[in-house]
Amino acid sequence: MASGDKVRASHILIKHEGSRRKASWKDPEGRVIMNTTKESAIAKLVQFREDILSGKAKFEDIASRHSDCSSAKRGGDLGPFGRGQMQKPFEDATFALKVGDISDIVDTDSGAHIILRTA
């Protein structure tokens, strides 16, 4: 990958009542998502991020168990992507990270995320 034009990242997505699609691979009816506030989604991600940074948990393990994105099946891996392929806040946050860094909470129309830049 040429530096600057593509990145690779993994993420953990927690959907909430304000998400544009209120269903996921683990909640196909959207029952949990529709009863999750944005604040509680963010609180979950803050705890996950602390657990990862402290070494208590691995990013891939949390993504596999808790992410509302189908990328959970790959430990959160989204593969490589370039500019214009993701929602703008997600793209901006990912491109701003250094490889190996984990973002703060990133809010998009899909829900709340933490992002791990992998390449």
A tleap script that builds the chain and sets N, CA, C and O, in Angstrom:
source leaprc.protein.ff14SB
mol = sequence {
  NMET ALA SER GLY ASP LYS VAL ARG ALA SER
  HIE ILE LEU ILE LYS HIE GLU GLY SER ARG
  ARG LYS ALA SER TRP LYS ASP PRO GLU GLY
  ARG VAL ILE MET ASN THR THR LYS GLU SER
  ALA ILE ALA LYS LEU VAL GLN PHE ARG GLU
  ASP ILE LEU SER GLY LYS ALA LYS PHE GLU
  ASP ILE ALA SER ARG HIE SER ASP CYS SER
  SER ALA LYS ARG GLY GLY ASP LEU GLY PRO
  PHE GLY ARG GLY GLN MET GLN LYS PRO PHE
  GLU ASP ALA THR PHE ALA LEU LYS VAL GLY
  ASP ILE SER ASP ILE VAL ASP THR ASP SER
  GLY ALA HIE ILE ILE LEU ARG THR CALA
}
set mol.1.N position { 0.846 -1.182 0.000 }
set mol.1.CA position { 0.000 0.000 0.000 }
set mol.1.C position { 0.888 1.241 0.000 }
set mol.1.O position { 1.778 1.370 0.840 }
set mol.2.N position { 0.655 2.117 -0.906 }
set mol.2.CA position { 1.391 3.372 -0.925 }
set mol.2.C position { 0.932 4.211 0.254 }
set mol.2.O position { -0.265 4.337 0.511 }
set mol.3.N position { 1.895 4.786 0.972 }
set mol.3.CA position { 1.499 5.534 2.164 }
set mol.3.C position { 0.691 6.770 1.779 }
set mol.3.O position { 0.977 7.444 0.789 }
set mol.4.N position { -0.317 7.042 2.584 }
set mol.4.CA position { -1.106 8.240 2.365 }
set mol.4.C position { -2.390 8.033 1.590 }
set mol.4.O position { -3.371 8.735 1.839 }
set mol.5.N position { -2.418 7.076 0.640 }
set mol.5.CA position { -3.644 6.940 -0.150 }
set mol.5.C position { -4.557 5.824 0.334 }
set mol.5.O position { -5.751 5.835 0.033 }
set mol.6.N position { -4.022 4.864 1.077 }
set mol.6.CA position { -4.837 3.788 1.646 }
set mol.6.C position { -4.388 3.511 3.065 }
set mol.6.O position { -3.224 3.696 3.420 }
set mol.7.N position { -5.336 3.065 3.864 }
set mol.7.CA position { -5.045 2.619 5.223 }
set mol.7.C position { -5.711 1.262 5.412 }
set mol.7.O position { -6.523 0.831 4.593 }
set mol.8.N position { -5.359 0.610 6.488 }
set mol.8.CA position { -6.061 -0.606 6.881 }
set mol.8.C position { -6.408 -0.445 8.349 }
set mol.8.O position { -5.597 0.035 9.141 }
set mol.9.N position { -7.606 -0.845 8.701 }
set mol.9.CA position { -8.037 -0.657 10.084 }
set mol.9.C position { -9.000 -1.743 10.514 }
set mol.9.O position { -9.636 -2.412 9.701 }
set mol.10.N position { -9.081 -1.891 11.825 }
set mol.10.CA position { -10.097 -2.712 12.468 }
set mol.10.C position { -10.914 -1.779 13.345 }
set mol.10.O position { -10.433 -0.722 13.752 }
set mol.11.N position { -12.137 -2.166 13.633 }
set mol.11.CA position { -12.937 -1.315 14.501 }
set mol.11.C position { -13.901 -2.145 15.333 }
set mol.11.O position { -14.173 -3.311 15.048 }
set mol.12.N position { -14.402 -1.494 16.368 }
set mol.12.CA position { -15.463 -2.037 17.195 }
set mol.12.C position { -16.607 -1.029 17.082 }
set mol.12.O position { -16.452 0.140 17.434 }
set mol.13.N position { -17.743 -1.489 16.593 }
set mol.13.CA position { -18.920 -0.643 16.413 }
set mol.13.C position { -19.980 -1.026 17.425 }
set mol.13.O position { -20.340 -2.196 17.550 }
set mol.14.N position { -20.474 -0.040 18.141 }
set mol.14.CA position { -21.631 -0.251 19.004 }
set mol.14.C position { -22.750 0.634 18.454 }
set mol.14.O position { -22.669 1.862 18.477 }
set mol.15.N position { -23.788 -0.026 17.963 }
set mol.15.CA position { -24.942 0.705 17.438 }
set mol.15.C position { -25.828 1.134 18.596 }
set mol.15.O position { -25.786 0.550 19.679 }
set mol.16.N position { -26.636 2.171 18.352 }
set mol.16.CA position { -27.533 2.681 19.382 }
set mol.16.C position { -28.810 3.185 18.730 }
set mol.16.O position { -28.965 3.117 17.511 }
set mol.17.N position { -29.721 3.689 19.548 }
set mol.17.CA position { -31.033 4.104 19.065 }
set mol.17.C position { -30.961 5.170 17.963 }
set mol.17.O position { -31.918 5.331 17.205 }
set mol.18.N position { -29.859 5.887 17.866 }
set mol.18.CA position { -29.704 6.913 16.838 }
set mol.18.C position { -29.003 6.427 15.580 }
set mol.18.O position { -28.821 7.202 14.641 }
set mol.19.N position { -28.605 5.160 15.542 }
set mol.19.CA position { -27.907 4.615 14.374 }
set mol.19.C position { -28.842 4.518 13.181 }
set mol.19.O position { -30.044 4.312 13.345 }
set mol.20.N position { -28.296 4.666 11.986 }
set mol.20.CA position { -29.161 4.659 10.791 }
set mol.20.C position { -29.780 3.294 10.535 }
set mol.20.O position { -30.916 3.221 10.065 }
set mol.21.N position { -29.073 2.215 10.827 }
set mol.21.CA position { -29.649 0.864 10.703 }
set mol.21.C position { -29.694 0.254 12.087 }
set mol.21.O position { -28.658 0.085 12.731 }
set mol.22.N position { -30.873 -0.072 12.540 }
set mol.22.CA position { -31.021 -0.564 13.904 }
set mol.22.C position { -31.086 -2.093 13.948 }
set mol.22.O position { -31.938 -2.678 14.617 }
set mol.23.N position { -30.181 -2.709 13.232 }
set mol.23.CA position { -30.050 -4.168 13.268 }
set mol.23.C position { -28.586 -4.501 13.013 }
set mol.23.O position { -27.846 -3.705 12.436 }
set mol.24.N position { -28.188 -5.665 13.443 }
set mol.24.CA position { -26.817 -6.118 13.199 }
set mol.24.C position { -26.786 -7.635 13.129 }
set mol.24.O position { -27.799 -8.296 13.361 }
set mol.25.N position { -25.633 -8.177 12.811 }
set mol.25.CA position { -25.480 -9.626 12.703 }
set mol.25.C position { -25.848 -10.301 14.010 }
set mol.25.O position { -26.370 -11.416 13.991 }
set mol.26.N position { -25.595 -9.664 15.146 }
set mol.26.CA position { -25.897 -10.303 16.431 }
set mol.26.C position { -27.224 -9.860 17.021 }
set mol.26.O position { -27.666 -10.401 18.035 }
set mol.27.N position { -27.858 -8.888 16.399 }
set mol.27.CA position { -29.153 -8.381 16.869 }
set mol.27.C position { -30.030 -8.102 15.638 }
set mol.27.O position { -30.380 -6.952 15.369 }
set mol.28.N position { -30.384 -9.164 14.892 }
set mol.28.CA position { -31.087 -8.979 13.621 }
set mol.28.C position { -32.428 -8.269 13.742 }
set mol.28.O position { -32.863 -7.612 12.796 }
set mol.29.N position { -33.083 -8.390 14.877 }
set mol.29.CA position { -34.363 -7.705 15.083 }
set mol.29.C position { -34.164 -6.277 15.587 }
set mol.29.O position { -35.100 -5.478 15.582 }
set mol.30.N position { -32.947 -5.961 16.021 }
set mol.30.CA position { -32.653 -4.618 16.525 }
set mol.30.C position { -33.192 -4.331 17.914 }
set mol.30.O position { -33.261 -3.172 18.324 }
set mol.31.N position { -33.575 -5.368 18.641 }
set mol.31.CA position { -34.178 -5.155 19.968 }
set mol.31.C position { -33.206 -4.500 20.943 }
set mol.31.O position { -33.574 -3.572 21.663 }
set mol.32.N position { -31.971 -4.981 20.966 }
set mol.32.CA position { -30.974 -4.413 21.881 }
set mol.32.C position { -30.579 -3.019 21.407 }
set mol.32.O position { -30.498 -2.084 22.204 }
set mol.33.N position { -30.333 -2.887 20.103 }
set mol.33.CA position { -29.887 -1.602 19.545 }
set mol.33.C position { -30.916 -0.504 19.815 }
set mol.33.O position { -30.546 0.600 20.214 }
set mol.34.N position { -32.190 -0.792 19.606 }
set mol.34.CA position { -33.227 0.230 19.803 }
set mol.34.C position { -33.353 0.658 21.259 }
set mol.34.O position { -33.915 1.713 21.551 }
set mol.35.N position { -32.829 -0.164 22.180 }
set mol.35.CA position { -32.888 0.166 23.606 }
set mol.35.C position { -31.532 0.589 24.154 }
set mol.35.O position { -31.351 0.669 25.369 }
set mol.36.N position { -30.581 0.861 23.269 }
set mol.36.CA position { -29.253 1.306 23.677 }
set mol.36.C position { -29.141 2.802 23.392 }
set mol.36.O position { -29.315 3.238 22.254 }
set mol.37.N position { -28.854 3.572 24.418 }
set mol.37.CA position { -28.668 5.011 24.209 }
set mol.37.C position { -27.276 5.264 23.648 }
set mol.37.O position { -26.373 4.440 23.791 }
set mol.38.N position { -27.122 6.394 23.022 }
set mol.38.CA position { -25.807 6.783 22.508 }
set mol.38.C position { -24.807 6.848 23.664 }
set mol.38.O position { -23.661 6.422 23.525 }
set mol.39.N position { -25.244 7.376 24.792 }
set mol.39.CA position { -24.372 7.508 25.963 }
set mol.39.C position { -23.904 6.146 26.464 }
set mol.39.O position { -22.737 5.987 26.822 }
set mol.40.N position { -24.805 5.161 26.493 }
set mol.40.CA position { -24.387 3.842 26.976 }
set mol.40.C position { -23.488 3.144 25.964 }
set mol.40.O position { -22.597 2.390 26.354 }
set mol.41.N position { -23.705 3.381 24.671 }
set mol.41.CA position { -22.811 2.825 23.639 }
set mol.41.C position { -21.402 3.390 23.820 }
set mol.41.O position { -20.416 2.655 23.759 }
set mol.42.N position { -21.321 4.690 24.040 }
set mol.42.CA position { -20.018 5.334 24.233 }
set mol.42.C position { -19.358 4.833 25.520 }
set mol.42.O position { -18.153 4.582 25.541 }
set mol.43.N position { -20.135 4.687 26.580 }
set mol.43.CA position { -19.581 4.188 27.849 }
set mol.43.C position { -18.990 2.793 27.683 }
set mol.43.O position { -17.931 2.495 28.236 }
set mol.44.N position { -19.673 1.935 26.920 }
set mol.44.CA position { -19.145 0.588 26.635 }
set mol.44.C position { -17.801 0.682 25.929 }
set mol.44.O position { -16.843 0.004 26.301 }
set mol.45.N position { -17.742 1.534 24.902 }
set mol.45.CA position { -16.505 1.670 24.128 }
set mol.45.C position { -15.365 2.250 24.962 }
set mol.45.O position { -14.214 1.842 24.807 }
set mol.46.N position { -15.675 3.193 25.838 }
set mol.46.CA position { -14.649 3.757 26.724 }
set mol.46.C position { -14.056 2.635 27.575 }
set mol.46.O position { -12.838 2.555 27.734 }
set mol.47.N position { -14.915 1.764 28.123 }
set mol.47.CA position { -14.430 0.648 28.941 }
set mol.47.C position { -13.614 -0.333 28.094 }
set mol.47.O position { -12.551 -0.782 28.522 }
set mol.48.N position { -14.102 -0.667 26.902 }
set mol.48.CA position { -13.352 -1.567 26.015 }
set mol.48.C position { -11.971 -0.990 25.720 }
set mol.48.O position { -10.970 -1.704 25.776 }
set mol.49.N position { -11.922 0.304 25.405 }
set mol.49.CA position { -10.654 0.962 25.058 }
set mol.49.C position { -9.685 0.895 26.237 }
set mol.49.O position { -8.504 0.598 26.060 }
set mol.50.N position { -10.189 1.173 27.440 }
set mol.50.CA position { -9.343 1.092 28.641 }
set mol.50.C position { -8.813 -0.324 28.836 }
set mol.50.O position { -7.637 -0.508 29.147 }
set mol.51.N position { -9.673 -1.325 28.656 }
set mol.51.CA position { -9.252 -2.723 28.810 }
set mol.51.C position { -8.178 -3.099 27.793 }
set mol.51.O position { -7.239 -3.824 28.119 }
set mol.52.N position { -8.313 -2.610 26.569 }
set mol.52.CA position { -7.323 -2.902 25.520 }
set mol.52.C position { -6.004 -2.203 25.837 }
set mol.52.O position { -4.944 -2.828 25.794 }
set mol.53.N position { -6.062 -0.919 26.153 }
set mol.53.CA position { -4.842 -0.159 26.414 }
set mol.53.C position { -4.099 -0.659 27.654 }
set mol.53.O position { -2.872 -0.589 27.715 }
set mol.54.N position { -4.843 -1.163 28.638 }
set mol.54.CA position { -4.211 -1.655 29.866 }
set mol.54.C position { -3.676 -3.081 29.702 }
set mol.54.O position { -2.967 -3.585 30.573 }
set mol.55.N position { -4.018 -3.727 28.585 }
set mol.55.CA position { -3.560 -5.092 28.351 }
set mol.55.C position { -4.497 -6.154 28.907 }
set mol.55.O position { -4.199 -7.345 28.813 }
set mol.56.N position { -5.632 -5.742 29.487 }
set mol.56.CA position { -6.604 -6.700 30.032 }
set mol.56.C position { -7.303 -7.495 28.947 }
set mol.56.O position { -7.740 -8.622 29.177 }
set mol.57.N position { -7.410 -6.902 27.756 }
set mol.57.CA position { -8.143 -7.553 26.664 }
set mol.57.C position { -7.460 -7.241 25.336 }
set mol.57.O position { -6.738 -6.253 25.201 }
set mol.58.N position { -7.708 -8.109 24.363 }
set mol.58.CA position { -7.186 -7.893 23.009 }
set mol.58.C position { -8.276 -7.267 22.152 }
set mol.58.O position { -9.449 -7.622 22.267 }
set mol.59.N position { -7.881 -6.334 21.295 }
set mol.59.CA position { -8.817 -5.638 20.415 }
set mol.59.C position { -9.656 -6.646 19.630 }
set mol.59.O position { -10.881 -6.534 19.576 }
set mol.60.N position { -8.990 -7.628 19.025 }
set mol.60.CA position { -9.676 -8.599 18.163 }
set mol.60.C position { -10.715 -9.398 18.935 }
set mol.60.O position { -11.788 -9.703 18.414 }
set mol.61.N position { -10.390 -9.737 20.188 }
set mol.61.CA position { -11.324 -10.524 20.998 }
set mol.61.C position { -12.587 -9.723 21.321 }
set mol.61.O position { -13.700 -10.242 21.232 }
set mol.62.N position { -12.404 -8.462 21.694 }
set mol.62.CA position { -13.571 -7.622 21.997 }
set mol.62.C position { -14.387 -7.394 20.734 }
set mol.62.O position { -15.615 -7.469 20.764 }
set mol.63.N position { -13.707 -7.115 19.623 }
set mol.63.CA position { -14.423 -6.904 18.351 }
set mol.63.C position { -15.241 -8.146 17.990 }
set mol.63.O position { -16.403 -8.035 17.598 }
set mol.64.N position { -14.639 -9.313 18.121 }
set mol.64.CA position { -15.321 -10.565 17.754 }
set mol.64.C position { -16.582 -10.793 18.570 }
set mol.64.O position { -17.580 -11.298 18.057 }
set mol.65.N position { -16.535 -10.418 19.847 }
set mol.65.CA position { -17.665 -10.675 20.737 }
set mol.65.C position { -18.689 -9.554 20.789 }
set mol.65.O position { -19.879 -9.815 20.968 }
set mol.66.N position { -18.248 -8.308 20.636 }
set mol.66.CA position { -19.128 -7.190 20.947 }
set mol.66.C position { -19.468 -6.256 19.789 }
set mol.66.O position { -20.455 -5.525 19.872 }
set mol.67.N position { -18.684 -6.258 18.711 }
set mol.67.CA position { -18.944 -5.306 17.630 }
set mol.67.C position { -20.243 -5.636 16.896 }
set mol.67.O position { -20.556 -6.800 16.647 }
set mol.68.N position { -20.992 -4.586 16.557 }
set mol.68.CA position { -22.225 -4.751 15.786 }
set mol.68.C position { -21.969 -4.809 14.287 }
set mol.68.O position { -22.912 -4.962 13.510 }
set mol.69.N position { -20.732 -4.691 13.872 }
set mol.69.CA position { -20.391 -4.775 12.444 }
set mol.69.C position { -20.094 -6.229 12.090 }
set mol.69.O position { -19.557 -6.978 12.906 }
set mol.70.N position { -20.447 -6.618 10.871 }
set mol.70.CA position { -20.156 -7.989 10.439 }
set mol.70.C position { -18.648 -8.250 10.382 }
set mol.70.O position { -18.232 -9.407 10.313 }
set mol.71.N position { -17.826 -7.203 10.409 }
set mol.71.CA position { -16.370 -7.388 10.462 }
set mol.71.C position { -15.949 -8.062 11.768 }
set mol.71.O position { -14.793 -8.465 11.903 }
set mol.72.N position { -16.857 -8.191 12.722 }
set mol.72.CA position { -16.566 -8.886 13.981 }
set mol.72.C position { -16.054 -10.300 13.702 }
set mol.72.O position { -15.220 -10.824 14.439 }
set mol.73.N position { -16.559 -10.904 12.639 }
set mol.73.CA position { -16.140 -12.263 12.282 }
set mol.73.C position { -14.660 -12.321 11.901 }
set mol.73.O position { -14.064 -13.397 11.862 }
set mol.74.N position { -14.076 -11.159 11.623 }
set mol.74.CA position { -12.651 -11.058 11.289 }
set mol.74.C position { -11.898 -10.275 12.354 }
set mol.74.O position { -10.863 -9.675 12.064 }
set mol.75.N position { -12.397 -10.275 13.567 }
set mol.75.CA position { -11.760 -9.529 14.645 }
set mol.75.C position { -11.838 -8.027 14.449 }
set mol.75.O position { -11.035 -7.277 15.004 }
set mol.76.N position { -12.815 -7.589 13.653 }
set mol.76.CA position { -13.006 -6.164 13.403 }
set mol.76.C position { -12.300 -5.645 12.166 }
set mol.76.O position { -12.436 -4.470 11.825 }
set mol.77.N position { -11.541 -6.505 11.482 }
set mol.77.CA position { -10.746 -6.070 10.330 }
set mol.77.C position { -11.623 -5.632 9.161 }
set mol.77.O position { -12.471 -6.386 8.685 }
set mol.78.N position { -11.403 -4.403 8.713 }
set mol.78.CA position { -12.141 -3.861 7.567 }
set mol.78.C position { -11.363 -3.987 6.266 }
set mol.78.O position { -11.898 -3.709 5.193 }
set mol.79.N position { -10.103 -4.403 6.354 }
set mol.79.CA position { -9.263 -4.456 5.161 }
set mol.79.C position { -8.814 -3.062 4.763 }
set mol.79.O position { -9.126 -2.087 5.446 }
set mol.80.N position { -8.071 -2.961 3.643 }
set mol.80.CA position { -7.583 -1.655 3.209 }
set mol.80.C position { -8.698 -0.820 2.572 }
set mol.80.O position { -9.597 -1.352 1.921 }
set mol.81.N position { -8.619 0.484 2.774 }
set mol.81.CA position { -9.565 1.390 2.131 }
set mol.81.C position { -8.911 2.743 1.911 }
set mol.81.O position { -7.967 3.126 2.604 }
set mol.82.N position { -9.438 3.449 0.933 }
set mol.82.CA position { -8.923 4.774 0.599 }
set mol.82.C position { -9.910 5.852 0.976 }
set mol.82.O position { -10.966 5.585 1.549 }
set mol.83.N position { -9.550 7.055 0.649 }
set mol.83.CA position { -10.419 8.209 0.929 }
set mol.83.C position { -11.712 8.084 0.128 }
set mol.83.O position { -11.707 7.632 -1.016 }
set mol.84.N position { -12.814 8.490 0.747 }
set mol.84.CA position { -14.101 8.466 0.077 }
set mol.84.C position { -14.842 7.146 0.166 }
set mol.84.O position { -15.936 7.020 -0.386 }
set mol.85.N position { -14.274 6.154 0.849 }
set mol.85.CA position { -14.924 4.848 0.941 }
set mol.85.C position { -15.695 4.647 2.247 }
set mol.85.O position { -16.571 3.787 2.329 }
set mol.86.N position { -15.370 5.431 3.253 }
set mol.86.CA position { -16.010 5.317 4.567 }
set mol.86.C position { -16.682 6.647 4.897 }
set mol.86.O position { -16.436 7.658 4.239 }
set mol.87.N position { -17.528 6.633 5.918 }
set mol.87.CA position { -18.120 7.892 6.365 }
set mol.87.C position { -16.994 8.838 6.803 }
set mol.87.O position { -15.995 8.410 7.381 }
set mol.88.N position { -17.175 10.112 6.520 }
set mol.88.CA position { -16.115 11.107 6.716 }
set mol.88.C position { -15.499 11.096 8.119 }
set mol.88.O position { -14.272 11.084 8.223 }
set mol.89.N position { -16.282 11.100 9.199 }
set mol.89.CA position { -15.643 11.103 10.529 }
set mol.89.C position { -14.769 9.868 10.755 }
set mol.89.O position { -13.710 9.957 11.375 }
set mol.90.N position { -15.216 8.722 10.250 }
set mol.90.CA position { -14.459 7.473 10.386 }
set mol.90.C position { -13.166 7.563 9.579 }
set mol.90.O position { -12.086 7.234 10.070 }
set mol.91.N position { -13.297 8.011 8.344 }
set mol.91.CA position { -12.132 8.160 7.466 }
set mol.91.C position { -11.113 9.125 8.066 }
set mol.91.O position { -9.926 8.807 8.138 }
set mol.92.N position { -11.565 10.290 8.493 }
set mol.92.CA position { -10.652 11.293 9.052 }
set mol.92.C position { -9.915 10.756 10.267 }
set mol.92.O position { -8.707 10.948 10.404 }
set mol.93.N position { -10.647 10.080 11.150 }
set mol.93.CA position { -10.025 9.526 12.362 }
set mol.93.C position { -8.991 8.468 12.011 }
set mol.93.O position { -7.909 8.439 12.598 }
set mol.94.N position { -9.313 7.597 11.056 }
set mol.94.CA position { -8.404 6.510 10.696 }
set mol.94.C position { -7.127 7.052 10.059 }
set mol.94.O position { -6.026 6.635 10.421 }
set mol.95.N position { -7.270 7.973 9.119 }
set mol.95.CA position { -6.091 8.532 8.456 }
set mol.95.C position { -5.222 9.337 9.417 }
set mol.95.O position { -4.024 9.486 9.176 }
set mol.96.N position { -5.799 9.862 10.504 }
set mol.96.CA position { -5.042 10.649 11.480 }
set mol.96.C position { -4.240 9.774 12.441 }
set mol.96.O position { -3.298 10.249 13.074 }
set mol.97.N position { -4.614 8.488 12.552 }
set mol.97.CA position { -3.913 7.577 13.460 }
set mol.97.C position { -2.587 7.119 12.868 }
set mol.97.O position { -2.418 7.066 11.650 }
set mol.98.N position { -1.652 6.790 13.750 }
set mol.98.CA position { -0.434 6.095 13.332 }
set mol.98.C position { -0.729 4.600 13.425 }
set mol.98.O position { -1.598 4.184 14.191 }
set mol.99.N position { -0.019 3.803 12.658 }
set mol.99.CA position { -0.196 2.350 12.707 }
set mol.99.C position { 0.007 1.879 14.153 }
set mol.99.O position { 0.997 2.220 14.800 }
set mol.100.N position { -0.948 1.093 14.639 }
set mol.100.CA position { -0.893 0.580 16.004 }
set mol.100.C position { -1.653 1.417 17.013 }
set mol.100.O position { -1.874 0.979 18.142 }
set mol.101.N position { -2.062 2.631 16.618 }
set mol.101.CA position { -2.810 3.500 17.525 }
set mol.101.C position { -4.295 3.157 17.518 }
set mol.101.O position { -4.837 2.663 16.529 }
set mol.102.N position { -4.930 3.433 18.642 }
set mol.102.CA position { -6.377 3.245 18.796 }
set mol.102.C position { -7.005 4.616 18.992 }
set mol.102.O position { -6.533 5.423 19.793 }
set mol.103.N position { -8.069 4.865 18.253 }
set mol.103.CA position { -8.750 6.158 18.310 }
set mol.103.C position { -9.510 6.345 19.622 }
set mol.103.O position { -9.744 5.401 20.376 }
set mol.104.N position { -9.880 7.587 19.858 }
set mol.104.CA position { -10.897 7.873 20.857 }
set mol.104.C position { -12.219 7.452 20.234 }
set mol.104.O position { -12.224 6.850 19.160 }
set mol.105.N position { -13.327 7.750 20.874 }
set mol.105.CA position { -14.647 7.410 20.344 }
set mol.105.C position { -14.896 8.225 19.068 }
set mol.105.O position { -14.693 9.438 19.043 }
set mol.106.N position { -15.334 7.542 18.024 }
set mol.106.CA position { -15.672 8.194 16.753 }
set mol.106.C position { -17.157 7.948 16.503 }
set mol.106.O position { -17.622 6.808 16.487 }
set mol.107.N position { -17.887 9.041 16.309 }
set mol.107.CA position { -19.330 8.953 16.115 }
set mol.107.C position { -19.655 9.107 14.630 }
set mol.107.O position { -19.214 10.061 13.990 }
set mol.108.N position { -20.427 8.167 14.084 }
set mol.108.CA position { -20.876 8.246 12.694 }
set mol.108.C position { -22.365 7.935 12.647 }
set mol.108.O position { -22.980 7.632 13.669 }
set mol.109.N position { -22.936 8.013 11.454 }
set mol.109.CA position { -24.345 7.649 11.281 }
set mol.109.C position { -24.594 6.180 11.620 }
set mol.109.O position { -25.722 5.800 11.936 }
set mol.110.N position { -23.555 5.360 11.557 }
set mol.110.CA position { -23.698 3.925 11.854 }
set mol.110.C position { -23.738 3.643 13.346 }
set mol.110.O position { -24.335 2.653 13.769 }
set mol.111.N position { -23.117 4.491 14.146 }
set mol.111.CA position { -23.034 4.279 15.574 }
set mol.111.C position { -21.725 4.833 16.111 }
set mol.111.O position { -21.116 5.712 15.500 }
set mol.112.N position { -21.296 4.319 17.247 }
set mol.112.CA position { -20.050 4.757 17.865 }
set mol.112.C position { -18.984 3.678 17.658 }
set mol.112.O position { -19.275 2.483 17.706 }
set mol.113.N position { -17.744 4.123 17.428 }
set mol.113.CA position { -16.655 3.205 17.094 }
set mol.113.C position { -15.411 3.533 17.919 }
set mol.113.O position { -15.240 4.657 18.391 }
set mol.114.N position { -14.551 2.533 18.083 }
set mol.114.CA position { -13.128 2.764 18.317 }
set mol.114.C position { -12.426 2.065 17.172 }
set mol.114.O position { -12.846 1.002 16.715 }
set mol.115.N position { -11.352 2.683 16.720 }
set mol.115.CA position { -10.645 2.230 15.524 }
set mol.115.C position { -9.195 1.917 15.863 }
set mol.115.O position { -8.541 2.675 16.579 }
set mol.116.N position { -8.703 0.814 15.352 }
set mol.116.CA position { -7.305 0.428 15.446 }
set mol.116.C position { -6.723 0.484 14.049 }
set mol.116.O position { -7.143 -0.271 13.171 }
set mol.117.N position { -5.756 1.372 13.830 }
set mol.117.CA position { -5.107 1.412 12.511 }
set mol.117.C position { -4.060 0.314 12.452 }
set mol.117.O position { -3.175 0.237 13.305 }
set mol.118.N position { -4.168 -0.537 11.438 }
set mol.118.CA position { -3.268 -1.690 11.338 }
set mol.118.C position { -2.251 -1.559 10.207 }
set mol.118.O position { -1.259 -2.288 10.197 }
set mol.119.N position { -2.466 -0.660 9.263 }
set mol.119.CA position { -1.485 -0.424 8.180 }
set mol.119.C position { -1.767 0.922 7.540 }
set mol.119.O position { -1.066 1.322 6.610 }
savepdb mol mol.pdb
quit
